Each structure stands twice: as C-alpha cells, then as structure tokens.
Amino acid sequence: AIERTLSIIKPDAVAKNVIGKIYQRFEDAGLKIVAAKMVWLSEKEAAAFYAVHKERPFFNDLVRFMTSGPVMVQVLEGENAIAKNRELMGATDPKKAAPGTIRADFAESIDANAVHGSDGPDTARTEIAFFFPEMAIYSR
Ligand code: CMP
C-alpha cells in the first residue's frame, strides 16, 4: 500500500553536508519527498518528539544530540514507505548496519546515527502530525 513515513536527517548528517546524498537514496528507491523543512529543535520539542523513550537510559544524550544543530525533517511517501525507509537507513547502530545503507555510509555512532525513520504506521501518523499539518503535505 502507499504509505507515508517521517524521516529526520539528524544534526551529524546535516553538519556533514550530505542532505542531498541522502535525499538521492530516498528518490532512487521510489520514495517521494512530499513535505520538508529544516528545524533546530528546542529541548522541549526534542523531548516531546522522543517521549516514548523518556525512561530509557539514553534519553538525555538523545535530546542533547538532537538539539545540537539543525535537522532536516521530511515526509516520504510511496509503496511500503515505512519499511522501505528503514531498509535504506540500516540498523540503529551503524556498526551493525548492512553495507550500503545510510547509517553504514554516513553515521558515526548509535547516537550520531544520521537519520531517524518512523518504525510503524501508528508512529508514522503521530510523528508526521508532530511536524506537519495535513495542508503542508503535497501528496502527488
Ligand atoms: P532513532 O531512530 O532516532 O530513535 C531513538 C534514538 O535513540 C535512536 O535512533 C538512536 O540514535 C538513539 N539511541 C541511543 N542509544 C540507543 C539504544 N541503546 N537503543 C536504541 N536507540 C538508541
């Protein structure tokens, strides 16, 4: 089915100047960028976005990292978009990410891991709504 998923290019990858290279991978895989913006998250915003991880030991580091610089946020749309994006990203820990995936090629560590992608249909809906009102998504 045609799905939408939320993708974030994290501060490490933005700083490395590889937004275009990552966008190319989305487009080459048949995913369309139907909404996009650059944002520098406040601590409050990052904590709210990652609220599901609030009790995890890495939560404070995660919020600190995600507020360390601007991020590029986009909605990807296409056949099987949620799983397809997760395949393109590779495993959360870049050391475990398959060769040729975004994290294998551009990420440094499990914290600075270049990209975020929604992990299922429910989170995709919530995460998209966190950043974009429906009228800001230009579905084609
Ligand atoms: P992301 O997909 O953005 O979702 C939560 C983030 O927490 C994850 O990517 C990682 O960058 C970060 N993180 C740090 N440590 C861990 C861990 N042990 N397990 C999962 N995520 C972690």
Backbone and ligand atoms as CSV (ligand in chain L), in Angstrom:
chain,resi,resn,atom,element,x,y,z
A,1,ALA,N,N,0.840,-1.212,0.000
A,1,ALA,CA,C,0.000,0.000,0.000
A,1,ALA,C,C,0.867,1.251,0.000
A,2,ILE,N,N,0.322,2.336,-0.493
A,2,ILE,CA,C,1.036,3.614,-0.436
A,2,ILE,C,C,0.989,4.115,0.998
A,3,GLU,N,N,2.165,4.382,1.566
A,3,GLU,CA,C,2.260,4.856,2.946
A,3,GLU,C,C,3.028,6.171,2.999
A,4,ARG,N,N,2.923,6.815,4.177
A,4,ARG,CA,C,3.778,7.958,4.481
A,4,ARG,C,C,4.578,7.634,5.718
A,5,THR,N,N,5.808,8.140,5.758
A,5,THR,CA,C,6.630,7.955,6.945
A,5,THR,C,C,7.378,9.238,7.237
A,6,LEU,N,N,7.725,9.451,8.517
A,6,LEU,CA,C,8.512,10.627,8.863
A,6,LEU,C,C,9.991,10.273,8.899
A,7,SER,N,N,10.769,11.116,8.241
A,7,SER,CA,C,12.214,10.949,8.194
A,7,SER,C,C,12.873,12.202,8.750
A,8,ILE,N,N,13.928,12.005,9.536
A,8,ILE,CA,C,14.726,13.145,10.015
A,8,ILE,C,C,16.182,12.886,9.664
A,9,ILE,N,N,16.794,13.859,8.999
A,9,ILE,CA,C,18.247,13.838,8.830
A,9,ILE,C,C,18.812,14.588,10.029
A,10,LYS,N,N,19.574,13.858,10.852
A,10,LYS,CA,C,19.984,14.346,12.171
A,10,LYS,C,C,21.140,15.350,12.063
A,11,PRO,N,N,21.449,16.045,13.190
A,11,PRO,CA,C,22.475,17.102,13.161
A,11,PRO,C,C,23.832,16.650,12.612
A,12,ASP,N,N,24.223,15.404,12.861
A,12,ASP,CA,C,25.529,14.939,12.375
A,12,ASP,C,C,25.565,14.921,10.849
A,13,ALA,N,N,24.507,14.427,10.233
A,13,ALA,CA,C,24.482,14.320,8.768
A,13,ALA,C,C,24.280,15.684,8.108
A,14,VAL,N,N,23.500,16.559,8.751
A,14,VAL,CA,C,23.352,17.928,8.231
A,14,VAL,C,C,24.722,18.614,8.264
A,15,ALA,N,N,25.449,18.468,9.379
A,15,ALA,CA,C,26.766,19.097,9.519
A,15,ALA,C,C,27.767,18.550,8.510
A,16,LYS,N,N,27.592,17.283,8.147
A,16,LYS,CA,C,28.491,16.638,7.170
A,16,LYS,C,C,28.176,17.019,5.739
A,17,ASN,N,N,27.080,17.768,5.536
A,17,ASN,CA,C,26.716,18.241,4.200
A,17,ASN,C,C,26.288,17.108,3.268
A,18,VAL,N,N,25.533,16.153,3.804
A,18,VAL,CA,C,25.093,15.023,2.980
A,18,VAL,C,C,23.563,14.933,2.863
A,19,ILE,N,N,22.867,16.073,3.049
A,19,ILE,CA,C,21.409,16.063,2.877
A,19,ILE,C,C,21.065,15.577,1.461
A,20,GLY,N,N,21.748,16.127,0.478
A,20,GLY,CA,C,21.446,15.780,-0.919
A,20,GLY,C,C,21.696,14.318,-1.222
A,21,LYS,N,N,22.796,13.795,-0.703
A,21,LYS,CA,C,23.108,12.374,-0.938
A,21,LYS,C,C,22.048,11.470,-0.326
A,22,ILE,N,N,21.557,11.848,0.843
A,22,ILE,CA,C,20.520,11.041,1.499
A,22,ILE,C,C,19.196,11.183,0.750
A,23,TYR,N,N,18.854,12.389,0.325
A,23,TYR,CA,C,17.634,12.583,-0.482
A,23,TYR,C,C,17.690,11.740,-1.758
A,24,GLN,N,N,18.869,11.673,-2.364
A,24,GLN,CA,C,19.017,10.887,-3.592
A,24,GLN,C,C,18.654,9.424,-3.363
A,25,ARG,N,N,19.043,8.907,-2.195
A,25,ARG,CA,C,18.720,7.498,-1.889
A,25,ARG,C,C,17.221,7.294,-1.745
A,26,PHE,N,N,16.543,8.255,-1.101
A,26,PHE,CA,C,15.089,8.151,-0.977
A,26,PHE,C,C,14.460,8.125,-2.370
A,27,GLU,N,N,14.866,9.061,-3.201
A,27,GLU,CA,C,14.253,9.195,-4.531
A,27,GLU,C,C,14.583,7.999,-5.415
A,28,ASP,N,N,15.815,7.521,-5.343
A,28,ASP,CA,C,16.202,6.352,-6.146
A,28,ASP,C,C,15.401,5.108,-5.742
A,29,ALA,N,N,14.954,5.062,-4.485
A,29,ALA,CA,C,14.162,3.922,-4.003
A,29,ALA,C,C,12.674,4.107,-4.280
A,30,GLY,N,N,12.313,5.194,-4.939
A,30,GLY,CA,C,10.912,5.413,-5.295
A,30,GLY,C,C,10.103,6.131,-4.220
A,31,LEU,N,N,10.801,6.666,-3.206
A,31,LEU,CA,C,10.105,7.439,-2.177
A,31,LEU,C,C,10.082,8.904,-2.590
A,32,LYS,N,N,8.894,9.515,-2.473
A,32,LYS,CA,C,8.746,10.925,-2.831
A,32,LYS,C,C,8.800,11.785,-1.580
A,33,ILE,N,N,9.511,12.904,-1.673
A,33,ILE,CA,C,9.526,13.866,-0.575
A,33,ILE,C,C,8.311,14.762,-0.773
A,34,VAL,N,N,7.298,14.611,0.093
A,34,VAL,CA,C,6.032,15.321,-0.087
A,34,VAL,C,C,5.862,16.477,0.912
A,35,ALA,N,N,6.836,16.607,1.843
A,35,ALA,CA,C,6.896,17.756,2.755
A,35,ALA,C,C,8.317,17.778,3.289
A,36,ALA,N,N,8.848,18.975,3.573
A,36,ALA,CA,C,10.212,19.070,4.102
A,36,ALA,C,C,10.434,20.425,4.749
A,37,LYS,N,N,11.230,20.435,5.816
A,37,LYS,CA,C,11.671,21.702,6.404
A,37,LYS,C,C,12.901,21.467,7.271
A,38,MET,N,N,13.715,22.529,7.386
A,38,MET,CA,C,14.848,22.477,8.298
A,38,MET,C,C,14.419,23.122,9.608
A,39,VAL,N,N,14.719,22.440,10.715
A,39,VAL,CA,C,14.378,22.997,12.026
A,39,VAL,C,C,15.502,22.746,13.029
A,40,TRP,N,N,15.666,23.675,13.960
A,40,TRP,CA,C,16.580,23.461,15.077
A,40,TRP,C,C,15.689,23.257,16.293
A,41,LEU,N,N,15.598,22.025,16.745
A,41,LEU,CA,C,14.669,21.673,17.811
A,41,LEU,C,C,15.107,22.273,19.140
A,42,SER,N,N,14.145,22.730,19.926
A,42,SER,CA,C,14.414,23.109,21.311
A,42,SER,C,C,14.458,21.816,22.137
A,43,GLU,N,N,14.944,21.954,23.365
A,43,GLU,CA,C,14.999,20.789,24.244
A,43,GLU,C,C,13.591,20.231,24.478
A,44,LYS,N,N,12.654,21.144,24.661
A,44,LYS,CA,C,11.271,20.756,24.909
A,44,LYS,C,C,10.693,19.995,23.707
A,45,GLU,N,N,10.974,20.483,22.511
A,45,GLU,CA,C,10.463,19.835,21.299
A,45,GLU,C,C,11.073,18.448,21.107
A,46,ALA,N,N,12.401,18.351,21.301
A,46,ALA,CA,C,13.070,17.052,21.125
A,46,ALA,C,C,12.565,16.046,22.152
A,47,ALA,N,N,12.398,16.493,23.380
A,47,ALA,CA,C,11.895,15.604,24.434
A,47,ALA,C,C,10.477,15.147,24.118
A,48,ALA,N,N,9.663,16.044,23.573
A,48,ALA,CA,C,8.285,15.682,23.229
A,48,ALA,C,C,8.277,14.698,22.061
A,49,PHE,N,N,9.121,14.946,21.065
A,49,PHE,CA,C,9.162,14.043,19.914
A,49,PHE,C,C,9.569,12.633,20.329
A,50,TYR,N,N,10.531,12.540,21.247
A,50,TYR,CA,C,11.055,11.244,21.673
A,50,TYR,C,C,10.439,10.791,23.005
A,51,ALA,N,N,9.253,11.281,23.328
A,51,ALA,CA,C,8.613,10.980,24.618
A,51,ALA,C,C,8.538,9.481,24.906
A,52,VAL,N,N,8.374,8.647,23.872
A,52,VAL,CA,C,8.291,7.191,24.106
A,52,VAL,C,C,9.575,6.639,24.727
A,53,HIS,N,N,10.687,7.359,24.568
A,53,HIS,CA,C,11.971,6.878,25.103
A,53,HIS,C,C,12.321,7.498,26.452
A,54,LYS,N,N,11.374,8.235,27.034
A,54,LYS,CA,C,11.643,9.029,28.240
A,54,LYS,C,C,12.322,8.251,29.358
A,55,GLU,N,N,11.960,6.982,29.516
A,55,GLU,CA,C,12.513,6.202,30.621
A,55,GLU,C,C,13.808,5.478,30.256
A,56,ARG,N,N,14.222,5.589,28.992
A,56,ARG,CA,C,15.424,4.858,28.562
A,56,ARG,C,C,16.689,5.564,29.058
A,57,PRO,N,N,17.752,4.784,29.304
A,57,PRO,CA,C,18.983,5.396,29.836
A,57,PRO,C,C,19.633,6.399,28.866
A,58,PHE,N,N,19.342,6.253,27.577
A,58,PHE,CA,C,19.999,7.125,26.595
A,58,PHE,C,C,19.195,8.394,26.296
A,59,PHE,N,N,18.064,8.597,27.009
A,59,PHE,CA,C,17.154,9.700,26.671
A,59,PHE,C,C,17.822,11.088,26.715
A,60,ASN,N,N,18.569,11.357,27.799
A,60,ASN,CA,C,19.180,12.687,27.918
A,60,ASN,C,C,20.216,12.947,26.835
A,61,ASP,N,N,21.031,11.932,26.541
A,61,ASP,CA,C,22.012,12.064,25.456
A,61,ASP,C,C,21.315,12.274,24.115
A,62,LEU,N,N,20.212,11.560,23.921
A,62,LEU,CA,C,19.461,11.668,22.676
A,62,LEU,C,C,18.941,13.095,22.488
A,63,VAL,N,N,18.349,13.648,23.536
A,63,VAL,CA,C,17.811,15.012,23.450
A,63,VAL,C,C,18.957,16.012,23.241
A,64,ARG,N,N,20.050,15.817,23.948
A,64,ARG,CA,C,21.193,16.725,23.806
A,64,ARG,C,C,21.705,16.690,22.360
A,65,PHE,N,N,21.826,15.497,21.823
A,65,PHE,CA,C,22.330,15.372,20.446
A,65,PHE,C,C,21.364,15.984,19.425
A,66,MET,N,N,20.088,15.690,19.592
A,66,MET,CA,C,19.108,16.146,18.604
A,66,MET,C,C,18.901,17.660,18.620
A,67,THR,N,N,19.366,18.325,19.707
A,67,THR,CA,C,19.273,19.784,19.786
A,67,THR,C,C,20.622,20.448,19.519
A,68,SER,N,N,21.617,19.671,19.080
A,68,SER,CA,C,22.971,20.208,18.903
A,68,SER,C,C,23.143,20.982,17.605
A,69,GLY,N,N,22.151,20.930,16.733
A,69,GLY,CA,C,22.225,21.647,15.461
A,69,GLY,C,C,20.937,21.429,14.703
A,70,PRO,N,N,20.804,22.090,13.545
A,70,PRO,CA,C,19.570,21.924,12.770
A,70,PRO,C,C,19.425,20.517,12.205
A,71,VAL,N,N,18.190,20.112,12.025
A,71,VAL,CA,C,17.874,18.832,11.391
A,71,VAL,C,C,17.008,19.107,10.166
A,72,MET,N,N,16.974,18.151,9.253
A,72,MET,CA,C,16.118,18.262,8.081
A,72,MET,C,C,15.001,17.226,8.256
A,73,VAL,N,N,13.770,17.694,8.251
A,73,VAL,CA,C,12.630,16.812,8.516
A,73,VAL,C,C,11.795,16.677,7.249
A,74,GLN,N,N,11.445,15.431,6.880
A,74,GLN,CA,C,10.642,15.253,5.681
A,74,GLN,C,C,9.632,14.119,5.825
A,75,VAL,N,N,8.570,14.236,5.039
A,75,VAL,CA,C,7.605,13.149,4.905
A,75,VAL,C,C,7.923,12.451,3.595
A,76,LEU,N,N,8.108,11.143,3.678
A,76,LEU,CA,C,8.349,10.331,2.482
A,76,LEU,C,C,7.082,9.562,2.173
A,77,GLU,N,N,6.741,9.501,0.905
A,77,GLU,CA,C,5.530,8.804,0.503
A,77,GLU,C,C,5.856,7.805,-0.602
A,78,GLY,N,N,5.241,6.632,-0.515
A,78,GLY,CA,C,5.440,5.635,-1.566
A,78,GLY,C,C,4.974,4.266,-1.116
A,79,GLU,N,N,5.066,3.312,-2.028
A,79,GLU,CA,C,4.711,1.935,-1.745
A,79,GLU,C,C,5.556,1.436,-0.569
A,80,ASN,N,N,4.897,0.968,0.474
A,80,ASN,CA,C,5.630,0.349,1.583
A,80,ASN,C,C,6.679,1.289,2.197
A,81,ALA,N,N,6.348,2.579,2.260
A,81,ALA,CA,C,7.343,3.608,2.596
A,81,ALA,C,C,8.008,3.400,3.959
A,82,ILE,N,N,7.258,2.910,4.950
A,82,ILE,CA,C,7.809,2.793,6.305
A,82,ILE,C,C,8.946,1.769,6.333
A,83,ALA,N,N,8.674,0.573,5.812
A,83,ALA,CA,C,9.705,-0.478,5.801
A,83,ALA,C,C,10.826,-0.137,4.822
A,84,LYS,N,N,10.451,0.446,3.689
A,84,LYS,CA,C,11.472,0.791,2.684
A,84,LYS,C,C,12.483,1.779,3.260
A,85,ASN,N,N,11.966,2.795,3.966
A,85,ASN,CA,C,12.869,3.777,4.572
A,85,ASN,C,C,13.753,3.121,5.621
A,86,ARG,N,N,13.201,2.196,6.390
A,86,ARG,CA,C,14.005,1.533,7.423
A,86,ARG,C,C,15.098,0.658,6.801
A,87,GLU,N,N,14.765,0.060,5.667
A,87,GLU,CA,C,15.793,-0.696,4.930
A,87,GLU,C,C,16.916,0.217,4.446
A,88,LEU,N,N,16.537,1.358,3.887
A,88,LEU,CA,C,17.542,2.303,3.395
A,88,LEU,C,C,18.428,2.799,4.525
A,89,MET,N,N,17.835,2.997,5.727
A,89,MET,CA,C,18.597,3.526,6.863
A,89,MET,C,C,19.592,2.508,7.399
A,90,GLY,N,N,19.189,1.248,7.499
A,90,GLY,CA,C,20.021,0.232,8.131
A,90,GLY,C,C,19.809,0.224,9.631
A,91,ALA,N,N,20.495,-0.679,10.327
A,91,ALA,CA,C,20.301,-0.854,11.772
A,91,ALA,C,C,20.628,0.420,12.540
A,92,THR,N,N,19.941,0.597,13.685
A,92,THR,CA,C,20.114,1.786,14.539
A,92,THR,C,C,21.579,2.029,14.874
A,93,ASP,N,N,22.294,0.952,15.195
A,93,ASP,CA,C,23.725,1.051,15.482
A,93,ASP,C,C,24.495,0.906,14.165
A,94,PRO,N,N,25.159,1.975,13.741
A,94,PRO,CA,C,25.850,1.929,12.438
A,94,PRO,C,C,26.864,0.792,12.318
A,95,LYS,N,N,27.400,0.335,13.467
A,95,LYS,CA,C,28.347,-0.789,13.428
A,95,LYS,C,C,27.656,-2.071,12.971
A,96,LYS,N,N,26.323,-2.108,13.154
A,96,LYS,CA,C,25.559,-3.300,12.773
A,96,LYS,C,C,24.788,-3.093,11.471
A,97,ALA,N,N,24.876,-1.903,10.912
A,97,ALA,CA,C,24.105,-1.589,9.702
A,97,ALA,C,C,24.731,-2.255,8.474
A,98,ALA,N,N,23.870,-2.812,7.618
A,98,ALA,CA,C,24.343,-3.501,6.412
A,98,ALA,C,C,25.083,-2.524,5.494
A,99,PRO,N,N,26.101,-3.034,4.786
A,99,PRO,CA,C,26.838,-2.192,3.850
A,99,PRO,C,C,25.895,-1.537,2.836
A,100,GLY,N,N,26.183,-0.311,2.506
A,100,GLY,CA,C,25.363,0.379,1.513
A,100,GLY,C,C,24.150,1.081,2.089
A,101,THR,N,N,23.897,0.890,3.383
A,101,THR,CA,C,22.779,1.619,3.995
A,101,THR,C,C,23.258,3.017,4.417
A,102,ILE,N,N,22.296,3.901,4.658
A,102,ILE,CA,C,22.624,5.287,5.024
A,102,ILE,C,C,23.480,5.326,6.281
A,103,ARG,N,N,23.093,4.539,7.293
A,103,ARG,CA,C,23.852,4.580,8.548
A,103,ARG,C,C,25.244,3.969,8.385
A,104,ALA,N,N,25.363,2.919,7.608
A,104,ALA,CA,C,26.692,2.343,7.376
A,104,ALA,C,C,27.586,3.371,6.689
A,105,ASP,N,N,27.016,4.133,5.768
A,105,ASP,CA,C,27.841,5.039,4.973
A,105,ASP,C,C,28.084,6.404,5.613
A,106,PHE,N,N,27.130,6.891,6.441
A,106,PHE,CA,C,27.245,8.276,6.917
A,106,PHE,C,C,27.255,8.430,8.432
A,107,ALA,N,N,26.955,7.364,9.208
A,107,ALA,CA,C,26.802,7.536,10.660
A,107,ALA,C,C,28.061,7.143,11.407
A,108,GLU,N,N,28.202,7.730,12.599
A,108,GLU,CA,C,29.404,7.537,13.417
A,108,GLU,C,C,29.156,6.619,14.598
A,109,SER,N,N,27.975,6.710,15.193
A,109,SER,CA,C,27.705,6.013,16.458
A,109,SER,C,C,26.199,5.823,16.607
A,110,ILE,N,N,25.812,5.061,17.623
A,110,ILE,CA,C,24.380,4.814,17.822
A,110,ILE,C,C,23.644,6.112,18.156
A,111,ASP,N,N,24.339,7.097,18.716
A,111,ASP,CA,C,23.700,8.393,18.986
A,111,ASP,C,C,23.711,9.274,17.739
A,112,ALA,N,N,24.875,9.452,17.172
A,112,ALA,CA,C,25.001,10.236,15.937
A,112,ALA,C,C,24.814,9.274,14.772
A,113,ASN,N,N,23.549,8.872,14.555
A,113,ASN,CA,C,23.309,7.825,13.558
A,113,ASN,C,C,22.590,8.323,12.294
A,114,ALA,N,N,22.803,9.594,12.000
A,114,ALA,CA,C,22.476,10.215,10.699
A,114,ALA,C,C,20.991,10.416,10.391
A,115,VAL,N,N,20.165,9.422,10.678
A,115,VAL,CA,C,18.759,9.523,10.286
A,115,VAL,C,C,17.838,8.884,11.329
A,116,HIS,N,N,16.602,9.363,11.308
A,116,HIS,CA,C,15.514,8.730,12.049
A,116,HIS,C,C,14.422,8.375,11.055
A,117,GLY,N,N,13.731,7.265,11.287
A,117,GLY,CA,C,12.562,6.937,10.475
A,117,GLY,C,C,11.501,6.299,11.346
A,118,SER,N,N,10.241,6.610,11.090
A,118,SER,CA,C,9.141,6.026,11.860
A,118,SER,C,C,9.228,4.505,11.807
A,119,ASP,N,N,8.857,3.852,12.948
A,119,ASP,CA,C,9.005,2.389,12.982
A,119,ASP,C,C,7.712,1.621,12.701
A,120,GLY,N,N,6.605,2.313,12.492
A,120,GLY,CA,C,5.350,1.619,12.177
A,120,GLY,C,C,4.285,2.630,11.799
A,121,PRO,N,N,3.120,2.131,11.349
A,121,PRO,CA,C,2.051,3.024,10.872
A,121,PRO,C,C,1.550,4.005,11.932
A,122,ASP,N,N,1.451,3.545,13.188
A,122,ASP,CA,C,0.939,4.437,14.233
A,122,ASP,C,C,1.937,5.542,14.551
A,123,THR,N,N,3.215,5.159,14.715
A,123,THR,CA,C,4.225,6.186,14.992
A,123,THR,C,C,4.375,7.120,13.790
A,124,ALA,N,N,4.261,6.582,12.586
A,124,ALA,CA,C,4.364,7.442,11.396
A,124,ALA,C,C,3.305,8.539,11.449
A,125,ARG,N,N,2.076,8.141,11.755
A,125,ARG,CA,C,0.984,9.129,11.838
A,125,ARG,C,C,1.273,10.196,12.900
A,126,THR,N,N,1.670,9.750,14.085
A,126,THR,CA,C,1.937,10.712,15.175
A,126,THR,C,C,3.122,11.607,14.840
A,127,GLU,N,N,4.183,11.001,14.305
A,127,GLU,CA,C,5.396,11.775,14.049
A,127,GLU,C,C,5.197,12.774,12.912
A,128,ILE,N,N,4.449,12.388,11.894
A,128,ILE,CA,C,4.158,13.325,10.799
A,128,ILE,C,C,3.346,14.497,11.337
A,129,ALA,N,N,2.328,14.188,12.134
A,129,ALA,CA,C,1.463,15.247,12.686
A,129,ALA,C,C,2.229,16.167,13.633
A,130,PHE,N,N,3.289,15.655,14.268
A,130,PHE,CA,C,4.110,16.476,15.168
A,130,PHE,C,C,4.743,17.641,14.406
A,131,PHE,N,N,5.141,17.386,13.151
A,131,PHE,CA,C,5.869,18.399,12.379
A,131,PHE,C,C,5.055,19.091,11.287
A,132,PHE,N,N,4.080,18.396,10.717
A,132,PHE,CA,C,3.410,18.941,9.536
A,132,PHE,C,C,1.885,18.834,9.638
A,133,PRO,N,N,1.186,19.971,9.479
A,133,PRO,CA,C,-0.262,19.897,9.311
A,133,PRO,C,C,-0.559,19.298,7.937
A,134,GLU,N,N,-1.698,18.666,7.807
A,134,GLU,CA,C,-2.045,17.997,6.547
A,134,GLU,C,C,-1.894,18.933,5.338
A,135,MET,N,N,-2.235,20.207,5.543
A,135,MET,CA,C,-2.170,21.149,4.406
A,135,MET,C,C,-0.734,21.459,3.950
A,136,ALA,N,N,0.271,21.063,4.741
A,136,ALA,CA,C,1.666,21.290,4.353
A,136,ALA,C,C,2.285,20.054,3.692
A,137,ILE,N,N,1.453,19.048,3.422
A,137,ILE,CA,C,1.945,17.835,2.771
A,137,ILE,C,C,1.397,17.798,1.357
A,138,TYR,N,N,2.325,17.816,0.390
A,138,TYR,CA,C,1.929,17.941,-1.012
A,138,TYR,C,C,2.007,16.585,-1.695
A,139,SER,N,N,1.021,15.784,-1.376
A,139,SER,CA,C,0.903,14.426,-1.892
A,139,SER,C,C,0.675,14.477,-3.396
A,140,ARG,N,N,1.373,13.595,-4.113
A,140,ARG,CA,C,1.183,13.583,-5.582
A,140,ARG,C,C,0.698,12.225,-6.009
L,1,CMP,P1,P,16.101,6.958,16.439
L,1,CMP,O1,O,15.555,6.143,15.329
L,1,CMP,O2,O,16.134,8.433,16.202
L,1,CMP,O3,O,15.258,6.686,17.778
L,1,CMP,C1,C,15.809,6.873,19.074
L,1,CMP,C2,C,17.294,7.073,19.045
L,1,CMP,O4,O,17.960,6.846,20.248
L,1,CMP,C3,C,17.929,6.105,18.074
L,1,CMP,O5,O,17.591,6.476,16.751
L,1,CMP,C4,C,19.400,6.237,18.470
L,1,CMP,O6,O,20.062,7.277,17.777
L,1,CMP,C5,C,19.335,6.609,19.951
L,1,CMP,N1,N,19.871,5.552,20.805
L,1,CMP,C6,C,20.939,5.653,21.611
L,1,CMP,N2,N,21.162,4.517,22.260
L,1,CMP,C7,C,20.212,3.630,21.864
L,1,CMP,C8,C,19.921,2.272,22.187
L,1,CMP,N3,N,20.649,1.570,23.057
L,1,CMP,N4,N,18.853,1.681,21.559
L,1,CMP,C9,C,18.088,2.374,20.690
L,1,CMP,N5,N,18.334,3.672,20.369
L,1,CMP,C10,C,19.378,4.296,20.934
